[in-house]
């Protein structure tokens, strides 16, 4: 299909930045004697972000190569760097493509009122609305998937329906495995091909 436009909505923490990588930005700052004020925009981007897991990046690159999908950052990391900074960091960490966009923050989205807001799932609900808004704003997208360690699917882990959930969602519940988990790559390929 020549007019195919595939997009992968990518969360970082718990997907490609795994539990053993968390806090590595602080170690980098200490080693290079850089200000430890977190999320300081005057600090070079490489010191604002944790390292990615090399094996997770390899799996992500395989998905991107096999599907031709573009990356849209849905991770909260989009709040701590520009699209250009994120793109340069992705390349420096071995990802073969820069992201083409980021999802809007929830406050900039059209907010549906067809479901009940629940405090324990509010962050998940907001992330889903942000992805839905990007899809609404970009009708040229023909194939998409969202990968996240948050539970964003149509059904929660107990099988209860979540009216706000995403249909093309792939969950990575094990924070030390992320995208490397068994069956994750195959689900992504199914949605993006």
Biotite code that builds the C-alpha atoms (Angstrom):
import biotite.structure as struc

atoms = struc.array([
    struc.Atom([0.000, 0.000, 0.000], chain_id="A", res_id=1, res_name="UNK", atom_name="CA", element="C"),
    struc.Atom([1.750, 3.161, -1.210], chain_id="A", res_id=2, res_name="UNK", atom_name="CA", element="C"),
    struc.Atom([-0.270, 5.643, 0.829], chain_id="A", res_id=3, res_name="UNK", atom_name="CA", element="C"),
    struc.Atom([0.378, 3.837, 4.092], chain_id="A", res_id=4, res_name="UNK", atom_name="CA", element="C"),
    struc.Atom([1.391, 6.071, 6.990], chain_id="A", res_id=5, res_name="UNK", atom_name="CA", element="C"),
    struc.Atom([2.222, 4.128, 10.127], chain_id="A", res_id=6, res_name="UNK", atom_name="CA", element="C"),
    struc.Atom([2.902, 5.733, 13.500], chain_id="A", res_id=7, res_name="UNK", atom_name="CA", element="C"),
    struc.Atom([4.168, 4.246, 16.746], chain_id="A", res_id=8, res_name="UNK", atom_name="CA", element="C"),
    struc.Atom([3.161, 6.198, 19.853], chain_id="A", res_id=9, res_name="UNK", atom_name="CA", element="C"),
    struc.Atom([6.166, 5.567, 22.072], chain_id="A", res_id=10, res_name="UNK", atom_name="CA", element="C"),
    struc.Atom([6.492, 5.826, 25.816], chain_id="A", res_id=11, res_name="UNK", atom_name="CA", element="C"),
    struc.Atom([10.088, 5.681, 27.039], chain_id="A", res_id=12, res_name="UNK", atom_name="CA", element="C"),
    struc.Atom([10.127, 4.626, 30.718], chain_id="A", res_id=13, res_name="UNK", atom_name="CA", element="C"),
    struc.Atom([9.263, 0.948, 31.044], chain_id="A", res_id=14, res_name="UNK", atom_name="CA", element="C"),
    struc.Atom([9.463, 0.453, 27.261], chain_id="A", res_id=15, res_name="UNK", atom_name="CA", element="C"),
    struc.Atom([12.994, 1.369, 26.069], chain_id="A", res_id=16, res_name="UNK", atom_name="CA", element="C"),
    struc.Atom([14.322, 3.036, 29.224], chain_id="A", res_id=17, res_name="UNK", atom_name="CA", element="C"),
    struc.Atom([14.108, 0.152, 31.657], chain_id="A", res_id=18, res_name="UNK", atom_name="CA", element="C"),
    struc.Atom([14.253, -0.010, 35.452], chain_id="A", res_id=19, res_name="UNK", atom_name="CA", element="C"),
    struc.Atom([18.034, -0.591, 35.458], chain_id="A", res_id=20, res_name="UNK", atom_name="CA", element="C"),
    struc.Atom([18.466, 2.656, 33.442], chain_id="A", res_id=21, res_name="UNK", atom_name="CA", element="C"),
    struc.Atom([16.392, 4.850, 35.737], chain_id="A", res_id=22, res_name="UNK", atom_name="CA", element="C"),
    struc.Atom([18.428, 7.548, 37.447], chain_id="A", res_id=23, res_name="UNK", atom_name="CA", element="C"),
    struc.Atom([21.300, 7.305, 34.975], chain_id="A", res_id=24, res_name="UNK", atom_name="CA", element="C"),
    struc.Atom([20.873, 11.007, 34.149], chain_id="A", res_id=25, res_name="UNK", atom_name="CA", element="C"),
    struc.Atom([21.818, 11.846, 37.741], chain_id="A", res_id=26, res_name="UNK", atom_name="CA", element="C"),
    struc.Atom([24.917, 9.632, 37.500], chain_id="A", res_id=27, res_name="UNK", atom_name="CA", element="C"),
    struc.Atom([25.904, 11.345, 34.222], chain_id="A", res_id=28, res_name="UNK", atom_name="CA", element="C"),
    struc.Atom([25.516, 14.757, 35.878], chain_id="A", res_id=29, res_name="UNK", atom_name="CA", element="C"),
    struc.Atom([27.598, 13.811, 38.900], chain_id="A", res_id=30, res_name="UNK", atom_name="CA", element="C"),
    struc.Atom([30.322, 12.268, 36.743], chain_id="A", res_id=31, res_name="UNK", atom_name="CA", element="C"),
    struc.Atom([30.596, 15.358, 34.506], chain_id="A", res_id=32, res_name="UNK", atom_name="CA", element="C"),
    struc.Atom([29.950, 17.846, 37.352], chain_id="A", res_id=33, res_name="UNK", atom_name="CA", element="C"),
    struc.Atom([26.788, 19.271, 35.769], chain_id="A", res_id=34, res_name="UNK", atom_name="CA", element="C"),
    struc.Atom([24.031, 21.019, 37.761], chain_id="A", res_id=35, res_name="UNK", atom_name="CA", element="C"),
    struc.Atom([21.838, 18.497, 39.550], chain_id="A", res_id=36, res_name="UNK", atom_name="CA", element="C"),
    struc.Atom([18.707, 20.643, 39.211], chain_id="A", res_id=37, res_name="UNK", atom_name="CA", element="C"),
    struc.Atom([16.420, 18.207, 37.416], chain_id="A", res_id=38, res_name="UNK", atom_name="CA", element="C"),
    struc.Atom([14.720, 19.315, 34.196], chain_id="A", res_id=39, res_name="UNK", atom_name="CA", element="C"),
    struc.Atom([16.740, 22.529, 33.973], chain_id="A", res_id=40, res_name="UNK", atom_name="CA", element="C"),
    struc.Atom([16.271, 23.586, 30.309], chain_id="A", res_id=41, res_name="UNK", atom_name="CA", element="C"),
    struc.Atom([19.717, 25.217, 30.339], chain_id="A", res_id=42, res_name="UNK", atom_name="CA", element="C"),
    struc.Atom([21.319, 21.823, 30.942], chain_id="A", res_id=43, res_name="UNK", atom_name="CA", element="C"),
    struc.Atom([22.286, 19.894, 27.813], chain_id="A", res_id=44, res_name="UNK", atom_name="CA", element="C"),
    struc.Atom([19.596, 17.366, 26.835], chain_id="A", res_id=45, res_name="UNK", atom_name="CA", element="C"),
    struc.Atom([21.835, 14.319, 27.342], chain_id="A", res_id=46, res_name="UNK", atom_name="CA", element="C"),
    struc.Atom([21.895, 15.183, 31.060], chain_id="A", res_id=47, res_name="UNK", atom_name="CA", element="C"),
    struc.Atom([18.098, 15.476, 31.276], chain_id="A", res_id=48, res_name="UNK", atom_name="CA", element="C"),
    struc.Atom([17.392, 11.966, 30.029], chain_id="A", res_id=49, res_name="UNK", atom_name="CA", element="C"),
    struc.Atom([18.231, 8.461, 31.247], chain_id="A", res_id=50, res_name="UNK", atom_name="CA", element="C"),
    struc.Atom([19.968, 5.921, 29.039], chain_id="A", res_id=51, res_name="UNK", atom_name="CA", element="C"),
    struc.Atom([17.979, 3.501, 26.864], chain_id="A", res_id=52, res_name="UNK", atom_name="CA", element="C"),
    struc.Atom([18.414, -0.260, 27.117], chain_id="A", res_id=53, res_name="UNK", atom_name="CA", element="C"),
    struc.Atom([20.494, -1.383, 24.120], chain_id="A", res_id=54, res_name="UNK", atom_name="CA", element="C"),
    struc.Atom([18.532, -4.608, 23.557], chain_id="A", res_id=55, res_name="UNK", atom_name="CA", element="C"),
    struc.Atom([15.228, -2.714, 23.787], chain_id="A", res_id=56, res_name="UNK", atom_name="CA", element="C"),
    struc.Atom([16.502, -0.225, 21.188], chain_id="A", res_id=57, res_name="UNK", atom_name="CA", element="C"),
    struc.Atom([17.423, -3.159, 18.934], chain_id="A", res_id=58, res_name="UNK", atom_name="CA", element="C"),
    struc.Atom([13.847, -4.505, 19.096], chain_id="A", res_id=59, res_name="UNK", atom_name="CA", element="C"),
    struc.Atom([12.410, -1.020, 18.478], chain_id="A", res_id=60, res_name="UNK", atom_name="CA", element="C"),
    struc.Atom([14.665, -0.593, 15.432], chain_id="A", res_id=61, res_name="UNK", atom_name="CA", element="C"),
    struc.Atom([13.523, -3.955, 14.056], chain_id="A", res_id=62, res_name="UNK", atom_name="CA", element="C"),
    struc.Atom([9.885, -2.823, 14.340], chain_id="A", res_id=63, res_name="UNK", atom_name="CA", element="C"),
    struc.Atom([10.659, 0.494, 12.645], chain_id="A", res_id=64, res_name="UNK", atom_name="CA", element="C"),
    struc.Atom([12.590, -1.203, 9.829], chain_id="A", res_id=65, res_name="UNK", atom_name="CA", element="C"),
    struc.Atom([9.952, -3.886, 9.193], chain_id="A", res_id=66, res_name="UNK", atom_name="CA", element="C"),
    struc.Atom([6.989, -1.498, 9.174], chain_id="A", res_id=67, res_name="UNK", atom_name="CA", element="C"),
    struc.Atom([8.376, 1.860, 8.042], chain_id="A", res_id=68, res_name="UNK", atom_name="CA", element="C"),
    struc.Atom([6.582, 3.392, 11.028], chain_id="A", res_id=69, res_name="UNK", atom_name="CA", element="C"),
    struc.Atom([7.411, 6.840, 12.312], chain_id="A", res_id=70, res_name="UNK", atom_name="CA", element="C"),
    struc.Atom([7.767, 7.639, 16.015], chain_id="A", res_id=71, res_name="UNK", atom_name="CA", element="C"),
    struc.Atom([5.494, 10.021, 17.899], chain_id="A", res_id=72, res_name="UNK", atom_name="CA", element="C"),
    struc.Atom([6.588, 10.522, 21.506], chain_id="A", res_id=73, res_name="UNK", atom_name="CA", element="C"),
    struc.Atom([3.751, 10.038, 23.985], chain_id="A", res_id=74, res_name="UNK", atom_name="CA", element="C"),
    struc.Atom([6.141, 9.747, 26.932], chain_id="A", res_id=75, res_name="UNK", atom_name="CA", element="C"),
    struc.Atom([6.298, 12.464, 29.579], chain_id="A", res_id=76, res_name="UNK", atom_name="CA", element="C"),
    struc.Atom([9.853, 13.014, 28.321], chain_id="A", res_id=77, res_name="UNK", atom_name="CA", element="C"),
    struc.Atom([8.241, 15.316, 25.736], chain_id="A", res_id=78, res_name="UNK", atom_name="CA", element="C"),
    struc.Atom([7.784, 17.805, 28.580], chain_id="A", res_id=79, res_name="UNK", atom_name="CA", element="C"),
    struc.Atom([11.532, 17.996, 29.295], chain_id="A", res_id=80, res_name="UNK", atom_name="CA", element="C"),
    struc.Atom([12.964, 18.590, 25.848], chain_id="A", res_id=81, res_name="UNK", atom_name="CA", element="C"),
    struc.Atom([12.082, 19.896, 22.420], chain_id="A", res_id=82, res_name="UNK", atom_name="CA", element="C"),
    struc.Atom([11.286, 17.581, 19.527], chain_id="A", res_id=83, res_name="UNK", atom_name="CA", element="C"),
    struc.Atom([14.727, 18.350, 18.110], chain_id="A", res_id=84, res_name="UNK", atom_name="CA", element="C"),
    struc.Atom([16.454, 17.531, 21.413], chain_id="A", res_id=85, res_name="UNK", atom_name="CA", element="C"),
    struc.Atom([14.500, 14.293, 21.735], chain_id="A", res_id=86, res_name="UNK", atom_name="CA", element="C"),
    struc.Atom([15.374, 13.369, 18.155], chain_id="A", res_id=87, res_name="UNK", atom_name="CA", element="C"),
    struc.Atom([19.081, 14.002, 18.657], chain_id="A", res_id=88, res_name="UNK", atom_name="CA", element="C"),
    struc.Atom([18.999, 12.003, 21.889], chain_id="A", res_id=89, res_name="UNK", atom_name="CA", element="C"),
    struc.Atom([17.185, 9.090, 20.218], chain_id="A", res_id=90, res_name="UNK", atom_name="CA", element="C"),
    struc.Atom([19.865, 8.972, 17.515], chain_id="A", res_id=91, res_name="UNK", atom_name="CA", element="C"),
    struc.Atom([22.664, 9.179, 20.102], chain_id="A", res_id=92, res_name="UNK", atom_name="CA", element="C"),
    struc.Atom([21.112, 6.191, 21.914], chain_id="A", res_id=93, res_name="UNK", atom_name="CA", element="C"),
    struc.Atom([21.040, 4.109, 18.718], chain_id="A", res_id=94, res_name="UNK", atom_name="CA", element="C"),
    struc.Atom([17.462, 4.538, 17.512], chain_id="A", res_id=95, res_name="UNK", atom_name="CA", element="C"),
    struc.Atom([17.466, 4.674, 13.702], chain_id="A", res_id=96, res_name="UNK", atom_name="CA", element="C"),
    struc.Atom([14.879, 7.468, 13.381], chain_id="A", res_id=97, res_name="UNK", atom_name="CA", element="C"),
    struc.Atom([14.111, 10.743, 15.022], chain_id="A", res_id=98, res_name="UNK", atom_name="CA", element="C"),
    struc.Atom([10.510, 11.176, 16.171], chain_id="A", res_id=99, res_name="UNK", atom_name="CA", element="C"),
    struc.Atom([8.286, 13.170, 13.811], chain_id="A", res_id=100, res_name="UNK", atom_name="CA", element="C"),
    struc.Atom([6.131, 14.590, 16.595], chain_id="A", res_id=101, res_name="UNK", atom_name="CA", element="C"),
    struc.Atom([4.921, 14.515, 20.161], chain_id="A", res_id=102, res_name="UNK", atom_name="CA", element="C"),
    struc.Atom([1.425, 14.223, 21.541], chain_id="A", res_id=103, res_name="UNK", atom_name="CA", element="C"),
    struc.Atom([-0.152, 17.395, 22.914], chain_id="A", res_id=104, res_name="UNK", atom_name="CA", element="C"),
    struc.Atom([-0.461, 17.717, 26.632], chain_id="A", res_id=105, res_name="UNK", atom_name="CA", element="C"),
    struc.Atom([-3.890, 16.777, 27.901], chain_id="A", res_id=106, res_name="UNK", atom_name="CA", element="C"),
    struc.Atom([-4.764, 20.429, 28.600], chain_id="A", res_id=107, res_name="UNK", atom_name="CA", element="C"),
    struc.Atom([-4.470, 21.126, 24.859], chain_id="A", res_id=108, res_name="UNK", atom_name="CA", element="C"),
    struc.Atom([-6.780, 18.302, 23.773], chain_id="A", res_id=109, res_name="UNK", atom_name="CA", element="C"),
    struc.Atom([-10.480, 18.032, 23.049], chain_id="A", res_id=110, res_name="UNK", atom_name="CA", element="C"),
    struc.Atom([-11.755, 16.230, 26.125], chain_id="A", res_id=111, res_name="UNK", atom_name="CA", element="C"),
    struc.Atom([-14.501, 13.653, 25.735], chain_id="A", res_id=112, res_name="UNK", atom_name="CA", element="C"),
    struc.Atom([-17.129, 13.550, 28.442], chain_id="A", res_id=113, res_name="UNK", atom_name="CA", element="C"),
    struc.Atom([-18.514, 10.128, 27.575], chain_id="A", res_id=114, res_name="UNK", atom_name="CA", element="C"),
    struc.Atom([-16.752, 8.324, 30.411], chain_id="A", res_id=115, res_name="UNK", atom_name="CA", element="C"),
    struc.Atom([-16.386, 8.721, 34.133], chain_id="A", res_id=116, res_name="UNK", atom_name="CA", element="C"),
    struc.Atom([-13.076, 10.110, 35.401], chain_id="A", res_id=117, res_name="UNK", atom_name="CA", element="C"),
    struc.Atom([-11.480, 7.837, 37.974], chain_id="A", res_id=118, res_name="UNK", atom_name="CA", element="C"),
    struc.Atom([-8.636, 9.129, 40.107], chain_id="A", res_id=119, res_name="UNK", atom_name="CA", element="C"),
    struc.Atom([-6.653, 5.864, 40.061], chain_id="A", res_id=120, res_name="UNK", atom_name="CA", element="C"),
    struc.Atom([-6.619, 5.816, 36.239], chain_id="A", res_id=121, res_name="UNK", atom_name="CA", element="C"),
    struc.Atom([-6.566, 9.548, 35.516], chain_id="A", res_id=122, res_name="UNK", atom_name="CA", element="C"),
    struc.Atom([-2.988, 9.523, 34.148], chain_id="A", res_id=123, res_name="UNK", atom_name="CA", element="C"),
    struc.Atom([-3.869, 6.634, 31.834], chain_id="A", res_id=124, res_name="UNK", atom_name="CA", element="C"),
    struc.Atom([-7.064, 8.366, 30.705], chain_id="A", res_id=125, res_name="UNK", atom_name="CA", element="C"),
    struc.Atom([-5.141, 11.551, 29.919], chain_id="A", res_id=126, res_name="UNK", atom_name="CA", element="C"),
    struc.Atom([-2.491, 9.670, 27.914], chain_id="A", res_id=127, res_name="UNK", atom_name="CA", element="C"),
    struc.Atom([-5.234, 7.959, 25.859], chain_id="A", res_id=128, res_name="UNK", atom_name="CA", element="C"),
    struc.Atom([-6.911, 11.294, 25.135], chain_id="A", res_id=129, res_name="UNK", atom_name="CA", element="C"),
    struc.Atom([-3.545, 12.697, 23.989], chain_id="A", res_id=130, res_name="UNK", atom_name="CA", element="C"),
    struc.Atom([-3.090, 9.791, 21.542], chain_id="A", res_id=131, res_name="UNK", atom_name="CA", element="C"),
    struc.Atom([-6.680, 10.106, 20.283], chain_id="A", res_id=132, res_name="UNK", atom_name="CA", element="C"),
    struc.Atom([-6.124, 13.847, 19.750], chain_id="A", res_id=133, res_name="UNK", atom_name="CA", element="C"),
    struc.Atom([-2.991, 13.212, 17.667], chain_id="A", res_id=134, res_name="UNK", atom_name="CA", element="C"),
    struc.Atom([-4.913, 10.733, 15.512], chain_id="A", res_id=135, res_name="UNK", atom_name="CA", element="C"),
    struc.Atom([-7.751, 13.251, 15.085], chain_id="A", res_id=136, res_name="UNK", atom_name="CA", element="C"),
    struc.Atom([-5.275, 15.967, 14.103], chain_id="A", res_id=137, res_name="UNK", atom_name="CA", element="C"),
    struc.Atom([-3.507, 13.644, 11.623], chain_id="A", res_id=138, res_name="UNK", atom_name="CA", element="C"),
    struc.Atom([-6.136, 11.784, 9.566], chain_id="A", res_id=139, res_name="UNK", atom_name="CA", element="C"),
    struc.Atom([-3.426, 10.710, 7.105], chain_id="A", res_id=140, res_name="UNK", atom_name="CA", element="C"),
    struc.Atom([-2.336, 8.001, 9.580], chain_id="A", res_id=141, res_name="UNK", atom_name="CA", element="C"),
    struc.Atom([-3.516, 4.624, 8.284], chain_id="A", res_id=142, res_name="UNK", atom_name="CA", element="C"),
    struc.Atom([-1.811, 2.276, 10.770], chain_id="A", res_id=143, res_name="UNK", atom_name="CA", element="C"),
    struc.Atom([-0.827, 2.916, 14.358], chain_id="A", res_id=144, res_name="UNK", atom_name="CA", element="C"),
    struc.Atom([0.105, 1.326, 17.636], chain_id="A", res_id=145, res_name="UNK", atom_name="CA", element="C"),
    struc.Atom([0.746, 2.660, 21.113], chain_id="A", res_id=146, res_name="UNK", atom_name="CA", element="C"),
    struc.Atom([3.240, 1.011, 23.464], chain_id="A", res_id=147, res_name="UNK", atom_name="CA", element="C"),
    struc.Atom([3.363, 1.929, 27.137], chain_id="A", res_id=148, res_name="UNK", atom_name="CA", element="C"),
    struc.Atom([3.969, 0.488, 30.596], chain_id="A", res_id=149, res_name="UNK", atom_name="CA", element="C"),
    struc.Atom([0.750, 2.159, 31.743], chain_id="A", res_id=150, res_name="UNK", atom_name="CA", element="C"),
    struc.Atom([-2.432, 0.139, 31.125], chain_id="A", res_id=151, res_name="UNK", atom_name="CA", element="C"),
    struc.Atom([-4.039, 2.019, 28.212], chain_id="A", res_id=152, res_name="UNK", atom_name="CA", element="C"),
    struc.Atom([-6.014, -0.780, 26.571], chain_id="A", res_id=153, res_name="UNK", atom_name="CA", element="C"),
    struc.Atom([-9.738, -1.228, 26.062], chain_id="A", res_id=154, res_name="UNK", atom_name="CA", element="C"),
    struc.Atom([-9.723, -3.683, 28.973], chain_id="A", res_id=155, res_name="UNK", atom_name="CA", element="C"),
    struc.Atom([-7.728, -3.515, 32.182], chain_id="A", res_id=156, res_name="UNK", atom_name="CA", element="C"),
    struc.Atom([-5.683, -6.398, 33.590], chain_id="A", res_id=157, res_name="UNK", atom_name="CA", element="C"),
    struc.Atom([-8.816, -7.791, 35.292], chain_id="A", res_id=158, res_name="UNK", atom_name="CA", element="C"),
    struc.Atom([-10.716, -7.748, 31.982], chain_id="A", res_id=159, res_name="UNK", atom_name="CA", element="C"),
    struc.Atom([-12.934, -4.775, 32.885], chain_id="A", res_id=160, res_name="UNK", atom_name="CA", element="C"),
    struc.Atom([-13.842, -2.483, 30.001], chain_id="A", res_id=161, res_name="UNK", atom_name="CA", element="C"),
    struc.Atom([-12.166, 0.926, 29.898], chain_id="A", res_id=162, res_name="UNK", atom_name="CA", element="C"),
    struc.Atom([-14.275, 3.110, 27.589], chain_id="A", res_id=163, res_name="UNK", atom_name="CA", element="C"),
    struc.Atom([-11.393, 5.532, 27.174], chain_id="A", res_id=164, res_name="UNK", atom_name="CA", element="C"),
    struc.Atom([-8.862, 2.815, 26.254], chain_id="A", res_id=165, res_name="UNK", atom_name="CA", element="C"),
    struc.Atom([-6.910, 2.410, 23.026], chain_id="A", res_id=166, res_name="UNK", atom_name="CA", element="C"),
    struc.Atom([-7.652, -0.365, 20.543], chain_id="A", res_id=167, res_name="UNK", atom_name="CA", element="C"),
    struc.Atom([-4.129, -0.699, 19.062], chain_id="A", res_id=168, res_name="UNK", atom_name="CA", element="C"),
    struc.Atom([-2.363, -0.880, 22.380], chain_id="A", res_id=169, res_name="UNK", atom_name="CA", element="C"),
    struc.Atom([0.599, -3.003, 23.479], chain_id="A", res_id=170, res_name="UNK", atom_name="CA", element="C"),
    struc.Atom([1.315, -3.212, 27.205], chain_id="A", res_id=171, res_name="UNK", atom_name="CA", element="C"),
    struc.Atom([4.783, -3.671, 28.732], chain_id="A", res_id=172, res_name="UNK", atom_name="CA", element="C"),
    struc.Atom([4.011, -4.450, 32.393], chain_id="A", res_id=173, res_name="UNK", atom_name="CA", element="C"),
    struc.Atom([7.501, -5.680, 33.340], chain_id="A", res_id=174, res_name="UNK", atom_name="CA", element="C"),
    struc.Atom([9.612, -2.541, 33.883], chain_id="A", res_id=175, res_name="UNK", atom_name="CA", element="C"),
    struc.Atom([12.887, -4.425, 33.559], chain_id="A", res_id=176, res_name="UNK", atom_name="CA", element="C"),
    struc.Atom([11.980, -5.957, 30.159], chain_id="A", res_id=177, res_name="UNK", atom_name="CA", element="C"),
    struc.Atom([9.887, -3.358, 28.310], chain_id="A", res_id=178, res_name="UNK", atom_name="CA", element="C"),
    struc.Atom([9.638, -3.873, 24.554], chain_id="A", res_id=179, res_name="UNK", atom_name="CA", element="C"),
    struc.Atom([11.803, -7.024, 24.861], chain_id="A", res_id=180, res_name="UNK", atom_name="CA", element="C"),
    struc.Atom([8.928, -8.949, 26.509], chain_id="A", res_id=181, res_name="UNK", atom_name="CA", element="C"),
    struc.Atom([7.716, -12.039, 24.706], chain_id="A", res_id=182, res_name="UNK", atom_name="CA", element="C"),
    struc.Atom([5.024, -11.292, 22.110], chain_id="A", res_id=183, res_name="UNK", atom_name="CA", element="C"),
    struc.Atom([5.361, -7.491, 22.227], chain_id="A", res_id=184, res_name="UNK", atom_name="CA", element="C"),
    struc.Atom([7.233, -7.107, 18.939], chain_id="A", res_id=185, res_name="UNK", atom_name="CA", element="C"),
    struc.Atom([4.749, -9.388, 17.166], chain_id="A", res_id=186, res_name="UNK", atom_name="CA", element="C"),
    struc.Atom([1.746, -7.351, 18.394], chain_id="A", res_id=187, res_name="UNK", atom_name="CA", element="C"),
    struc.Atom([3.385, -4.126, 17.241], chain_id="A", res_id=188, res_name="UNK", atom_name="CA", element="C"),
    struc.Atom([4.082, -5.609, 13.810], chain_id="A", res_id=189, res_name="UNK", atom_name="CA", element="C"),
    struc.Atom([0.462, -6.761, 13.542], chain_id="A", res_id=190, res_name="UNK", atom_name="CA", element="C"),
    struc.Atom([-0.875, -3.244, 14.198], chain_id="A", res_id=191, res_name="UNK", atom_name="CA", element="C"),
    struc.Atom([1.692, -1.396, 12.076], chain_id="A", res_id=192, res_name="UNK", atom_name="CA", element="C"),
    struc.Atom([1.751, -3.574, 8.937], chain_id="A", res_id=193, res_name="UNK", atom_name="CA", element="C"),
])
